[in-house]
């Protein structure tokens, strides 16, 4: 993972399970409109983490493989899948070099992870793994740093404590993703985007942020100082048992040509 300590991300697997909200079901509805996620369809979810997309695909009858470079994330995902009565194959490998058989999948998905990959290599590998006519979907689920929102105030505080963090703001994902699609031989199919408010208890929001890229790389003392300042900020500016955090879900879908 360029720009992030992958070992520390793995150490945050428990916080991912407990505090990081998974993709809302509307994401699967949007993907279904392009033909991704139907019963019996073979789906590979790369960078699957704790399986937020993989488990939802399996629940609607897909034949799912979840792939991640960190075994601790896969262990957490497997435990959740077992508790939910879902059958998923888990593979410990990178999105750039999966070791899986060519032309195996009808769909390859990536949820909130593509920015950690070598995009051109991961795109070429997805192309190799897809059947002719198969589709690649790159999705994200970001907080929106709107002015006077919990998300915006939190992001400003992250940038104060970690000036090197470069994943803030409302970013242009479409341009580099569409360039990657074209360079890898894909044909662009469709995109979607929708906004929603995600509600957290203040303590849960703090733990969710602690597992984010902006904080997980900090030394323990620096991360603790950030957390205490975030707790103070929430208590003073957003008091109460819940905080409302604006988020955006997006997806870009492309197809491997049939011939």
C-alpha positions as CSV (number, residue, x, y, z in Angstrom):
1,X,0.0,0.0,0.0
2,X,1.8,3.1,-1.1
3,X,1.6,6.0,1.4
4,X,0.2,3.9,4.3
5,X,1.7,1.5,6.8
6,X,-0.1,-1.7,5.8
7,X,0.9,-3.4,9.1
8,X,-0.9,-0.7,11.1
9,X,-3.9,-1.1,8.9
10,X,-4.0,-4.8,9.7
11,X,-3.8,-4.0,13.4
12,X,-6.9,-1.8,13.0
13,X,-9.0,-4.8,11.7
14,X,-11.0,-4.9,14.9
15,X,-11.9,-1.2,14.6
16,X,-12.9,-1.8,11.0
17,X,-15.3,-4.5,12.1
18,X,-16.8,-2.6,15.0
19,X,-16.9,1.0,13.8
20,X,-16.4,1.4,10.1
21,X,-19.8,1.4,8.3
22,X,-20.1,-0.9,5.3
23,X,-21.4,0.1,1.9
24,X,-25.1,0.8,2.1
25,X,-27.4,-1.6,0.3
26,X,-28.2,1.0,-2.3
27,X,-24.7,0.4,-3.7
28,X,-25.6,-3.2,-4.6
29,X,-28.8,-1.9,-6.2
30,X,-26.8,0.6,-8.4
31,X,-24.4,-2.2,-9.4
32,X,-27.2,-4.5,-10.2
33,X,-28.5,-2.0,-12.8
34,X,-25.3,-2.6,-14.8
35,X,-25.5,-6.4,-14.4
36,X,-23.2,-6.9,-11.4
37,X,-24.3,-9.1,-8.5
38,X,-26.9,-11.5,-9.9
39,X,-27.5,-14.9,-8.3
40,X,-24.8,-17.4,-9.4
41,X,-22.5,-14.8,-10.8
42,X,-18.8,-15.3,-10.0
43,X,-17.5,-12.1,-8.3
44,X,-14.0,-11.3,-7.2
45,X,-13.8,-8.5,-4.6
46,X,-10.2,-7.2,-4.4
47,X,-8.9,-5.3,-1.4
48,X,-11.9,-6.7,0.3
49,X,-10.9,-5.8,3.9
50,X,-13.5,-7.1,6.3
51,X,-15.7,-8.1,3.4
52,X,-18.3,-5.2,3.3
53,X,-19.0,-5.8,-0.4
54,X,-18.1,-9.5,-0.6
55,X,-20.5,-10.5,2.1
56,X,-23.4,-8.5,0.6
57,X,-22.7,-10.1,-2.8
58,X,-22.7,-13.6,-1.2
59,X,-26.0,-12.8,0.6
60,X,-27.7,-12.2,-2.7
61,X,-26.5,-15.5,-4.2
62,X,-23.2,-14.6,-5.9
63,X,-20.3,-17.1,-5.9
64,X,-17.8,-14.8,-4.2
65,X,-14.0,-14.7,-3.7
66,X,-12.7,-12.0,-1.4
67,X,-9.0,-11.0,-1.8
68,X,-6.8,-8.9,0.4
69,X,-3.1,-8.4,1.1
70,X,-3.6,-8.5,4.9
71,X,-4.4,-11.8,6.5
72,X,-5.8,-10.1,9.6
73,X,-8.5,-8.4,7.5
74,X,-9.3,-11.7,5.9
75,X,-9.6,-13.4,9.3
76,X,-12.1,-10.7,10.4
77,X,-14.0,-11.0,7.2
78,X,-14.2,-14.8,7.4
79,X,-15.5,-14.6,11.0
80,X,-18.2,-12.2,10.0
81,X,-19.2,-14.4,7.0
82,X,-19.4,-17.4,9.2
83,X,-21.6,-15.6,11.7
84,X,-23.9,-14.6,8.8
85,X,-24.0,-18.1,7.3
86,X,-22.2,-17.1,4.1
87,X,-19.8,-19.2,2.0
88,X,-17.0,-17.1,0.5
89,X,-13.5,-18.1,-0.7
90,X,-10.8,-15.9,0.9
91,X,-7.4,-15.3,-0.9
92,X,-4.4,-13.6,0.7
93,X,-2.8,-11.8,-2.3
94,X,-2.4,-8.4,-3.8
95,X,-4.8,-6.9,-6.4
96,X,-1.8,-6.5,-8.8
97,X,-0.7,-10.2,-8.6
98,X,-3.6,-12.4,-7.5
99,X,-2.3,-15.8,-8.6
100,X,-5.9,-16.6,-9.7
101,X,-6.9,-18.3,-13.0
102,X,-7.4,-16.2,-16.1
103,X,-10.9,-15.6,-17.3
104,X,-12.5,-16.9,-14.1
105,X,-14.9,-14.1,-13.1
106,X,-17.9,-12.3,-14.5
107,X,-17.2,-9.3,-12.3
108,X,-14.3,-7.8,-10.3
109,X,-15.1,-5.2,-7.7
110,X,-13.0,-2.9,-5.5
111,X,-14.6,-1.0,-2.6
112,X,-12.8,1.9,-1.0
113,X,-9.4,0.6,-1.8
114,X,-8.3,1.4,-5.4
115,X,-6.3,4.4,-4.3
116,X,-3.9,2.0,-2.5
117,X,-3.1,-0.1,-5.7
118,X,-0.7,0.4,-8.5
119,X,-3.7,1.3,-10.8
120,X,-2.3,0.2,-14.1
121,X,-1.1,-3.2,-12.8
122,X,-4.3,-3.8,-10.9
123,X,-6.3,-2.8,-13.9
124,X,-4.4,-5.2,-16.2
125,X,-4.8,-8.0,-13.6
126,X,-8.6,-7.4,-13.4
127,X,-8.8,-7.5,-17.2
128,X,-6.9,-10.9,-17.2
129,X,-9.2,-12.4,-14.6
130,X,-12.5,-11.3,-16.3
131,X,-14.3,-13.4,-18.9
132,X,-15.0,-11.6,-22.2
133,X,-17.9,-9.3,-21.4
134,X,-17.1,-9.2,-17.7
135,X,-17.1,-6.0,-15.7
136,X,-14.8,-4.1,-13.4
137,X,-16.5,-1.9,-10.8
138,X,-14.5,0.6,-8.7
139,X,-16.5,1.9,-5.8
140,X,-15.9,4.3,-2.9
141,X,-17.7,5.4,0.3
142,X,-16.1,8.7,1.6
143,X,-17.1,11.1,4.2
144,X,-17.8,14.6,2.8
145,X,-15.8,17.4,4.4
146,X,-18.7,19.9,4.2
147,X,-18.3,23.2,6.0
148,X,-19.8,23.2,9.5
149,X,-20.2,19.4,9.4
150,X,-18.7,16.8,11.7
151,X,-16.9,15.3,8.7
152,X,-15.5,18.7,7.7
153,X,-14.3,19.6,11.3
154,X,-12.8,16.1,11.7
155,X,-10.9,16.4,8.4
156,X,-9.5,19.8,9.3
157,X,-8.2,18.3,12.6
158,X,-6.6,15.4,10.8
159,X,-4.8,17.8,8.5
160,X,-3.5,19.7,11.5
161,X,-2.1,16.6,13.1
162,X,-0.9,14.9,9.9
163,X,0.0,17.5,7.3
164,X,1.5,14.8,5.0
165,X,-2.0,13.2,4.6
166,X,-3.1,13.8,1.0
167,X,-6.5,12.0,0.8
168,X,-8.7,14.8,2.1
169,X,-11.2,17.0,0.3
170,X,-13.7,16.1,-2.4
171,X,-11.4,14.4,-4.9
172,X,-11.8,13.8,-8.7
173,X,-11.8,10.0,-9.0
174,X,-13.4,9.8,-12.4
175,X,-10.6,11.2,-14.5
176,X,-7.8,8.8,-13.4
177,X,-10.1,5.8,-13.3
178,X,-11.4,6.4,-16.8
179,X,-7.8,6.8,-18.0
180,X,-6.9,3.5,-16.4
181,X,-9.9,1.8,-17.9
182,X,-8.8,2.9,-21.4
183,X,-5.2,2.0,-20.9
184,X,-6.1,-1.4,-19.6
185,X,-8.4,-2.2,-22.6
186,X,-11.7,-1.7,-20.9
187,X,-14.8,0.1,-22.3
188,X,-16.5,2.5,-19.9
189,X,-20.1,1.5,-19.1
190,X,-21.6,3.7,-16.4
191,X,-21.1,5.5,-13.2
192,X,-23.2,6.4,-10.2
193,X,-23.0,8.6,-7.1
194,X,-25.3,9.4,-4.2
195,X,-25.0,11.2,-0.9
196,X,-26.3,10.1,2.5
197,X,-26.0,10.9,6.2
198,X,-24.3,8.3,8.3
199,X,-25.1,8.4,12.1
200,X,-22.5,7.5,14.7
201,X,-22.3,7.6,18.4
202,X,-19.5,10.1,19.2
203,X,-17.2,7.4,20.6
204,X,-17.8,5.2,17.5
205,X,-17.0,8.1,15.2
206,X,-13.7,8.6,17.0
207,X,-12.8,4.9,16.6
208,X,-13.8,5.0,13.0
209,X,-11.5,7.9,12.4
210,X,-8.7,6.3,14.3
211,X,-8.8,3.4,11.8
212,X,-8.6,5.8,8.8
213,X,-5.5,6.5,6.7
214,X,-5.0,9.9,8.1
215,X,-4.5,8.6,11.7
216,X,-3.5,5.0,11.5
217,X,0.1,5.9,10.4
218,X,0.7,8.3,13.4
219,X,2.7,7.2,16.4
220,X,0.6,6.0,19.3
221,X,1.1,9.2,21.3
222,X,0.3,11.4,18.4
223,X,-2.8,9.4,17.6
224,X,-3.9,9.6,21.2
225,X,-3.4,13.4,21.3
226,X,-5.5,13.6,18.1
227,X,-8.3,11.5,19.6
228,X,-8.5,13.6,22.7
229,X,-8.8,16.8,20.7
230,X,-11.4,15.2,18.5
231,X,-13.4,14.2,21.7
232,X,-13.2,17.8,22.9
233,X,-14.3,19.1,19.5
234,X,-17.3,16.8,19.3
235,X,-18.4,17.6,22.9
236,X,-18.2,21.3,22.3
237,X,-19.5,21.7,18.8
238,X,-21.7,18.7,18.3
239,X,-23.0,17.6,21.7
240,X,-25.4,14.8,22.1
241,X,-25.7,11.0,21.8
242,X,-25.2,11.0,18.0
243,X,-23.3,12.8,15.3
244,X,-24.5,13.0,11.7
245,X,-21.7,12.7,9.1
246,X,-22.4,13.4,5.4
247,X,-21.0,10.7,3.1
248,X,-20.8,10.0,-0.6
249,X,-21.0,6.6,-2.4
250,X,-19.7,6.4,-5.9
251,X,-19.0,3.8,-8.5
252,X,-17.4,3.5,-12.0
253,X,-18.0,0.5,-14.1
254,X,-16.2,-0.7,-17.2
255,X,-16.4,-3.9,-19.4
256,X,-13.8,-6.2,-20.9
257,X,-14.9,-6.3,-24.6
258,X,-16.6,-9.5,-25.7
259,X,-14.4,-9.9,-28.7
